[in-house]
Amino acid sequence: MTSLRLFSTILAPLLLAISSVTGVAADEKRPNILFILVDDFGARDLSCYGSDFYETPQMDRLAAEGVRFSQAYVAYPRCVPSRFAILTGKHPAALQKERDSVHVEPDRDVTFGRAFQDAGYATFYCGKWHLGDGESDPDKVGFDITVAAGAAGATRSHFAPYDVVKGNGMGEKEAIVGLEDAPEGEYLADRLTEETMTFIREHKDGPFLAVLAHYAVHTPIEGKKHLAKHYAEKLTAHPLPEVLFEKESAGENLLVPNNPTYAAMVESVDNGIGRLLNLLDRLEIADNTIVVLASDHGGLSSRGGKREVATSNRPFRAGKGHLYEGGLRVPLIVRWPGHAEKNGVTIATPVIMTDLFPSFLDMAGLPLRPDAHENGISFAPLLDGKEIDSDRAFFWHNPAPRPTSTGDWFSSAIRVGNLKLLQFPTEKTTELYDLDADVGESRNLAAERPEDTARLLDQLNQWRTSVGASTEPRLRKKEQAEN
């Protein structure tokens, strides 16, 4: 009774006051948010983003009913630092001085889950967390209900039982917790979708914030056989080129998608999205639910050894682990009913995943929290046909390269306008690209445009100094032994 009395006498009036300040009437229902995060999902792994191999009709439907961003970036081209940036709105570089893993710490970091929890939302997190455990568990940092959201970076198998190794995912096989009741052969993407649907049914009166963070399409690469067979037949009908790989940095990069099992994984995720969209329709809450689809970094297309790769990000260069466009560009689709000039539009303004936190708040009519999401701005105005700063600087720093795994080098990068500069200190090289003319980053303009190179390099150096970015690479023990 005490907690109910506290809410009715203090918190409820406060929330109503906030509503009036942010332009949302007291009797107007706040929108729900469903955020779907796919793991290791490349910017070209959707048919609405140009793929003629992968079949993603439900993602395409989402894009047709909303908007898709053509220049959405992650803050880091690997899972943990990128997810940290997504959840907190903070760039990971300042916190990567001692180690690559950047975990959410309740005394230091505010997640968007906490912000929505504070605003009276029911909050839910299902699937891959990978941002620490104990005090860093999602139920300690803003999420009321969690499912299968432990510290593991990957499932041992995408088929139940999930703690038994069945695939060949290059050692990235850790158990996930909380799904011990899964029936033999159950597919993980299906189970996580169903868990999310259950939460939505139980909280249909809202407002709710639901995060579905798939373990797919991360390794181990395992898909449903009947779906994989379909894509194998597509490959047979369209023979692959004789040369499949090109040299890239410390290794090589796949030129064309050629993995039917990976394609089957993509389709399973897509089918789940369709089930979720249909549920919102059946519950008659689609018009009051914002749906966002994104990835945590580019697809696994590059390798340093002979590991199995998953996809190709071409025409973007390289993939997971790299600061080239293939590692940094991701799909981003937003369906915000009533707030796009017209459905199916493409937004070309560059945005970055630290922008998600403030954008969620803005779309929900909640006050921004710049002290928390300090490296993000809201892109919500773009969905109303307005503008945001299209020439702001974007920065990246990779202090923990994996040359024998994904073939990337110690590096930093900056993009301002159409120009992007990359510096590789250990290789003693600097590269400059005009992304408007050369999205594949194939023509290095550093020697031809020395003034632009010097200007961007100076900005990059100032940023690295300001955040205290590490000046020496930190190789994993495996790479230390092999280099």
N, C-alpha and C positions, 0 to 999 in steps of 0.2 A: 504493500500500500504506500509505503514511503516513496518508492521510486515513481509510482504513478502520480502521486501528489506533486512530486518535484517536476515532473514533465508538464502537468496541467497548469502549474502556477508560474513556472519559470521558462522552461524550454519551449513550450508551445507558443506563447506570446512572442518569444524571441524569433522563432522560425517565421511567424506571420509578419513580423517587422522586416525581416530579411526579404521575404517575398515582395513586400511593397517597394522596398528599395531597388530590387532587381527587375521590377516591371512585371512580375507574375502576380496576378490577383490572388487574394487569399482563398477564393473559392475555386480557383483553377487548379486542376490536377497537375502535379509536376510530372514530366515525362519519365518513363522508365528508360534504362540504358542496357542494351545487350551488346557486350564487346566480345568478339570472337578473334582469338589470337592463334594463328597457325604457326607451327614451329618449322624453321628452315624452309620457308615457302618462298620461292623465287618470284620476282616481279613479272616473269613471263609464263608462270605456271597456271594461268587462267586464260580461257578463250577470249574473254572480254578485254584482256591485255595483249592480245595478238597471237596466242598459241593456236596452231592448227593440229596439235597432237592431243593435248589435254582437253577433256570435256567437262565443263563446269557450268551447266545450265542454271543452277541455283545461285551461284555467285554472279553470273551474268544477269539474272533476274534482279538481284539486289542492286547491281550497278545501274540497271535500266530504270529502277524505281528511286534511285538516289543519285549520287555523284561519285565519280572515281577520280582520284588524284594520280596524275601521271609522273609527278616528281616528288614522291614521298620518300623520306630518308629515315634510316635508323641512326641512333647515336653511336652505335658500335656494331661491327659485323659478326659478333658472336652472341650466344644466348644470354649469359648472366649479365654482363654490363648493359646490354641492350634492354633487357627486361627491367633492370633497375631504373633505367632512364624512363621507360614507359610508365612504370608504377609511381615514380616520384617526381617526374619533371625535372630531374637534375642530370647534368652531363656526368658520365662516370669518370672522366679523365682525372679529376681532382682527387678521387678516392682510390685510384689504381696505383698509388705510389709503392705500396708494399706487396700487393698481390693483385692478380687479375680478377678474382672473384670479389664482387661488390655486393654484399648482402644488405638487405633492408634492416636498419636498426631503429627500434621504436623511439629512442631518445634523440635521434638525429634526423630521422626521415619521416615525413608525412606522405602516406600513399593517397591516391585518389579514392581508394576504398574508405580510408579514415574520414576523408572530407565528406563523402556521401553518407557515411554512418553518422557523422556529427549533424548532418542536415535531416536526419530522420528516415533515411532510406534503409530498406532491408538489403543487405549486401551479401554476395555469394561469389565464391571462387572455386572453380572446378578444373582440375588438370594440373599441368606442369607449373610449378612454382619456381624451384631452383634458386631461391634467393635467401637461403639459410634455413635453419631450423631453431627449435627452442623459442627464444624470445623473438626470433625473426619469422616464425610461422605466420601464415596469412591471417589466422584467427586472432593473432596478437597485434596485428597492424591494420585492422580496419574491416575485416570480413567476418560477418556473423556466422556463416555456414561455409564449410570447405569440404571438398571431396577430392581424394586422390592427389592432394596438393602438398607433397613432401619436398625434401631437399634434392631428390634425384633429378639428374639432367635428362634421363631417358628411361623408358621402360625396357625390361629385358626382352619382352615380346609384345607385339600388338594383339596377340591372341591369348586368351586366358588358358592356364594361369599365367599372370603377367610377370611373375618372378622366375620363370624358367626360360633359359636361353634357347631360342629356336632359330634366330636369324644370324647374320654375320655382320653385325653393326660396328665392326672395327673397335671393339672393346668398350664402346659407350653403352654399357648394359648395366643398369642399376635397377633395383626393385622399386616399385611404387607401392604406397601403403594405402590400406583402407578398402581394397577391392578383393579381399580374400574370398568373398562369397560368389565371385564371378563364375558362372557355369562354363564348363570346358568348351573352348573354341569361340567364346564371345569375343567380338572385335572391340578394341578399346575405344576407338572413335565413336562407335555406336553407343557404348555404355556411357561415355561422358556426355554425349548429346542427350541421352535419356535422363541422366541425372539433372542436367540443366533444365530440361522440359518439366521435370517434377517440381523443381524450385519455382519455375514460372507459374505453373498451375496453382501452387500453394500461395503465391504472392501476387496473383493476377490483379488484385485491387490496388497494388502499388502504394507508393513508388518503390521500385527496386533497381538495383545495379547488379547485373549478372555478368561475370567474366567466365567464358569458356576458353581455356587455354589448352589446346590440343597437344598431346605428345607427338602426334603425326604432324608433319611428314618427316620427322627426324628419324635417323637410323635407330634400330635395325629396319631395313627396307622390307616390309612384309605387307602384302595386300591380299584381298579376297581373290581366290583363283579364277573365278568366272570373269571377274573384271580384268584381271591381268591377261587372261586369254584374249579378250577383246582387243586390248592394246597391242598384244603380240601380233595379232592378225593385221592391225593397222600398219605396223612396221613392215610386215611381209609385203603388203600392198604398195608400200613406198620405201624401196630399198635405201639403206643408209649410205652416206658417202664413204669412200675407201679410207679417208683420213678422218678420224673421230676427235683427235686431240690436237691442241696447239700448245706451244710452249708458253708458260706463264710464270713469271717471277722465279721462285725456287722449284717449280714443278711444271704441271701442265693443266689445261682447262678443256672441258668437254665442249665441243662445237655445236652439237645437236642433241635434243632429248632422245634417249634410246632405251629407257628402262620401263618396261610395261608394268612391273610390279609397283614402282613408284607412282605411275599414272593411276593405278588402281587405288593407291592410298589417297591421292588427290580426289578421286571420284567419291570415295567413301566420306571424306570430309564434306564434300559438296552436297552429297545426299543428306547428311545431317543438318546442314544449313537449310535445306529445303524443308525438313521436318520442323525446324524451329520457326521458320517464317510462316508455315501453314498453321502452327499452333497459335501464333500471335493473331492470325486471322480468325481462327475458330473461337478464341477467347475474346475477340472484338477489342483487342488492345493494340493492334498494329499501328493505328493512327496516333497513339500516344507512346510509342516505343521507338527510341533511336537505336538503330542497329549499325554497328561499326565492325568492319572486317580488316585485319592487318596481319603482318608477319613480323617476326623479331629480327630478321636479317635476310640477306639474299640466299638463294638456293645453293645447295652443296654441288658445285660443278668443278671445283679445282682440287687438286691433290698434289702432295709432295712425293708420295710413294706410289703404291699400286692399290690403295684402298678403293672400294667401290664408291662411285659418285652417283648422284641421284638425278640430276637434271642439267640443263644448259640455260644460262641467263642471256645468251646472245640475242640481240645485238649489244647488250651491255657486257663490259669486260669483266672477266673473272667471276668470283662468287664468294661464298661464305669465308670469312677471315680476312678478306682483302678490302682495301679502301678505294678500289675502283668501283664504278657504278654497279656492277653485278653483285658486289657484296653489300652495298649500302641502299640501293633502291628497292622498295618493297611495294606490293599492292596495298592500297588504302581505299576502301569504299565506305561511304557514309550515307545511310538512308535516314533523313530527318524530316518526317512528314510535314509538309506545309512550309518548308524553309529552303527549297531550292528554286531557282528561277524557273527551271523546267527539269523534268526527270531525264536521266541519261546523259547529263553533261559531263565533260571532262574538265577538271581544274588543273591548269599547268603551273600555278604558283608553287614554288618549292616550299615544303613544310618538313618538319622533323618530328620524331616520335616523342620528344619532350613536350611537344605541343598538345598531346592528347589530354593530359591532366587538365590544363586550363580550358581546353575546348569542351570537355565533358561538363565542367562546371558552368561554362558560359551557355551551352545548349540547354542545360537544366534550369537556367535562371538563377543560379547560385552565385554568390560573390567569389571573385577570384582570390587566390591565396598566393600572391607572388613570393612571399617569404618561403613557401614550400616548393612550388614548381618554378624555381628561380631561373631555369634555362629554357622555359617554354613560353609561348604566347598563344592565344586562342586563334584558331583558324575558322571559328564559327562565322565571322563576317563574310567569308568567301562563299558560304552556302546561301547567303542572302544577297549575293550579287555585289557585295562590297569588296574593298581591297584591304590587304595587310601589307606590311613591308616586304616587297618582293626582291629587294637587293640586300637584305641582311646577310651577315657572314655566317656560314656554317663551318664548324670545326670538327675534326676527328683525330684521334690518336690511338695507335695500336702498339701498346708497350709489351705485348705478350704474343709475338708471332709463333706460328707453328709450321715451320718450313717443311718438315717431314710428314705433316698431316694434311694440311690444306694448302701448303706451298706459298704462304704469305711471308712478307718481310716486316721488320720493325719499320714503322712509317707514321707519318702525320699528313693531314690534308686540310685544305681550306677551299670553300667555294664562295664566291661573291659574284652575283649576277650570273653571266654565262661562263665565267672563267673558273677553272678548278686547278689548283696546284697540289701536287703530291711531292713529299720529300722522303727519301729513303736514306737515313744517315749512315747505316752500316754498309750500304752499297755505294754511298757517295754520289747519289744521283738526285736530280730534281726534274719534275715533269710538269708541263703546263698544257692544259687542254681547253679548247672552246667547245663547250657541250652543245651549243646550238648547232654548230657545224659538224661536230664529231662526237656523237654520243657514245661511240665505241672506244673512245680514248686511244686512237691509233696513231695520231700525229702529234708528237711532242713539239710544242711551240716555244719551249723555254729559251732556246738560243735565238729564235727569230724575234721574240718580244721581251727583251731584257728588262725594260722598265716595268712591265706588268709582273714579270717574275720576281723582281726585287721588291715591288710593293706588296705582293701577296705573301712572299716569304717573310717580310718584316711583320706583317699582321699575324702570321702564323707563329712566329717566334714570340711576339708579345703575348699572344694567348697562352702558349705553352708555359711561359714564365708566370703569368698571372694565376694559372690553375695549379702550378707546381707539377706539371706532367713529367713523368720519368724520362730521364735522358739516356738510359741504357736499356737494352732489351732484356726481358726475363723469359728465358727459354724453359720449357718443362724439362724434367729430368731426362725423358726419352730423347728430346732434341739436343740437350746438352751432350749426351753420350754419342749422338750421331753426327755432331757438327764440330 
